[in-house]
């Protein structure tokens, strides 16, 4: 059994504006000013996450946004769930593998859609500027770093 922590129910931030819930029979619009960015324990402190639809920590569909400032790296990790990434702004650099290797990074401009199968080791770098991605998946959200030393949750004092 792994000693690595996984992001679960209590750790996924929720918005003060209640996000639309899957199965609700009501039209909902989420405007840019309604997006409530929060820190996320599994990310470096400068990387923010916002819940747009659903509850990522629970079974069912969810949509989140991730904002990473210029220069930040997310070290190799994996998610148990399949994910669909849409690049909202900036250039999103992602590489596949269990070791950070800048030669494996691919750059994706705004409007790009990427499909990442569950349990695929990968890494990100906000190499040229801040980026914002939107991630849609079926929860619960999970995140496990390949190297536990890279997990910010293990570096709490």
C-alpha positions as CSV (number, residue, x, y, z in Angstrom):
1,X,0.0,0.0,0.0
2,X,1.3,3.4,-0.9
3,X,2.3,6.0,1.7
4,X,1.7,8.8,-0.9
5,X,-1.2,11.1,-0.2
6,X,-4.1,11.4,-2.7
7,X,-6.3,14.4,-3.0
8,X,-9.8,13.5,-1.8
9,X,-13.0,14.9,-0.4
10,X,-11.8,17.4,2.2
11,X,-9.0,18.8,0.1
12,X,-10.8,19.9,-3.1
13,X,-11.7,23.6,-2.6
14,X,-15.3,24.7,-3.0
15,X,-16.5,28.1,-4.3
16,X,-18.5,30.5,-2.2
17,X,-20.8,30.7,-5.2
18,X,-22.4,27.3,-5.3
19,X,-21.3,25.6,-8.6
20,X,-23.8,23.9,-10.8
21,X,-24.4,20.3,-9.9
22,X,-24.7,17.5,-12.5
23,X,-28.3,16.5,-12.9
24,X,-29.8,19.9,-11.9
25,X,-32.6,20.9,-14.2
26,X,-31.7,24.5,-14.3
27,X,-29.8,26.7,-16.7
28,X,-26.6,28.0,-15.1
29,X,-23.9,30.4,-16.3
30,X,-20.5,30.9,-14.7
31,X,-19.1,34.3,-15.5
32,X,-15.4,35.1,-15.2
33,X,-16.0,37.2,-12.0
34,X,-17.8,34.2,-10.4
35,X,-14.7,32.0,-10.6
36,X,-13.4,31.7,-7.1
37,X,-9.7,30.9,-7.1
38,X,-8.2,29.1,-4.1
39,X,-5.0,27.5,-3.1
40,X,-5.0,23.7,-3.3
41,X,-2.9,21.6,-0.9
42,X,-1.6,19.3,-3.6
43,X,-0.2,22.2,-5.6
44,X,2.6,24.7,-5.0
45,X,1.2,27.7,-3.1
46,X,1.2,30.0,-6.1
47,X,-1.0,27.6,-8.2
48,X,-4.7,28.2,-7.8
49,X,-7.7,26.0,-8.4
50,X,-11.4,26.9,-8.9
51,X,-14.4,24.6,-9.0
52,X,-16.7,25.4,-11.8
53,X,-19.1,22.5,-11.9
54,X,-19.8,19.7,-9.4
55,X,-17.8,18.5,-6.4
56,X,-14.4,17.2,-7.5
57,X,-14.0,15.3,-4.3
58,X,-17.2,13.2,-4.9
59,X,-18.2,10.6,-7.5
60,X,-19.6,12.3,-10.6
61,X,-18.7,14.8,-13.3
62,X,-16.8,17.9,-12.3
63,X,-15.0,20.9,-14.0
64,X,-12.2,22.8,-12.4
65,X,-9.8,25.5,-13.6
66,X,-6.1,25.6,-12.7
67,X,-4.1,28.8,-12.9
68,X,-0.3,28.5,-12.7
69,X,1.9,31.6,-12.7
70,X,4.9,32.0,-15.0
71,X,7.8,29.7,-14.1
72,X,6.0,27.2,-11.9
73,X,6.6,23.5,-12.4
74,X,4.2,20.7,-11.4
75,X,6.4,17.7,-11.0
76,X,5.5,14.3,-12.3
77,X,2.2,13.0,-11.0
78,X,-0.8,11.1,-12.0
79,X,-4.6,11.1,-11.6
80,X,-6.7,8.0,-11.4
81,X,-9.4,9.6,-13.5
82,X,-9.4,10.3,-17.2
83,X,-9.2,14.0,-17.8
84,X,-10.0,16.4,-20.6
85,X,-7.9,19.6,-20.5
86,X,-8.9,22.8,-22.4
87,X,-6.3,25.6,-22.5
88,X,-8.2,28.8,-21.6
89,X,-5.2,31.2,-21.7
90,X,-1.4,31.2,-21.9
91,X,0.6,28.4,-23.3
92,X,0.2,25.0,-21.5
93,X,3.4,22.9,-21.5
94,X,2.8,19.2,-20.6
95,X,5.2,16.3,-20.8
96,X,4.5,12.6,-20.3
97,X,6.7,10.4,-18.1
98,X,7.7,9.8,-14.5
99,X,10.7,12.1,-14.6
100,X,10.6,15.9,-15.4
101,X,12.3,16.2,-18.7
102,X,12.0,19.6,-20.5
103,X,12.8,17.8,-23.8
104,X,9.5,16.0,-23.5
105,X,7.3,19.1,-23.1
106,X,4.8,19.9,-25.7
107,X,3.3,23.4,-26.0
108,X,-0.4,23.9,-26.4
109,X,-1.9,27.3,-27.2
110,X,-5.3,28.6,-26.0
111,X,-8.2,26.6,-27.4
112,X,-6.3,23.3,-27.4
113,X,-8.0,20.3,-26.0
114,X,-6.0,17.4,-24.5
115,X,-7.2,14.0,-23.4
116,X,-5.2,12.4,-20.7
117,X,-6.0,8.8,-19.7
118,X,-6.1,8.0,-16.0
119,X,-2.9,7.0,-14.3
120,X,-0.7,8.5,-17.0
121,X,2.4,10.1,-15.3
122,X,2.8,13.6,-16.6
123,X,4.2,17.0,-15.6
124,X,3.5,20.7,-16.4
125,X,5.6,23.9,-16.7
126,X,4.3,27.5,-17.0
127,X,7.4,28.0,-19.1
128,X,6.6,31.1,-21.1
129,X,3.8,32.7,-19.1
130,X,0.9,32.1,-16.7
131,X,-1.6,29.6,-18.0
132,X,-5.2,28.7,-17.2
133,X,-6.5,25.3,-18.0
134,X,-10.0,23.9,-17.6
135,X,-10.2,20.2,-16.6
136,X,-13.3,18.1,-16.9
137,X,-13.5,14.6,-15.5
138,X,-15.5,12.1,-13.4
139,X,-14.6,12.3,-9.7
140,X,-13.4,11.8,-7.3
141,X,-10.4,13.9,-8.2
142,X,-7.1,12.2,-7.2
143,X,-3.5,13.4,-7.5
144,X,-0.5,11.3,-6.6
145,X,3.1,12.5,-7.1
146,X,5.5,10.0,-8.5
147,X,8.2,11.1,-6.0
148,X,6.6,11.8,-2.6
149,X,9.3,14.5,-2.0
150,X,7.6,16.6,-4.8
151,X,4.2,16.6,-3.0
152,X,3.6,19.9,-1.3
153,X,1.4,18.1,1.2
154,X,4.5,16.3,2.5
155,X,6.4,19.5,3.0
156,X,4.2,21.1,5.6
157,X,6.1,22.3,8.7
